[in-house]
């Protein structure tokens, strides 16, 4: 018997363009694990918004944001001092990142 060959992978979505790749990567599910023994009291809305923002941006953990009014500072500030949800800065950042 001859060696079996795997089928050749072909992209059939080719259009008249110089772009070489037509695949779109997307996610449909995210699993967020939250340590409930975290030493700070945080509000559920803050945690949910923070998890979504951090997951959509994939920023490095050692990123220094200075005094930017962002929910990404949640773990650096007290729960009361941190915004309760996405700030205008966060919305502008996401718009700029994805457009």
Buried (B, 14 or more C-beta within 10 A) or exposed (E): EEEEEEEEEEEEEEEEEEEEEEEEEEEEEEEEEEEEEEEEEBBEEBBEBBBBBBEBBEEEEEEEEEEEEBBBBBEEEEEEEBBEBBBEBBEEBBEEEEE
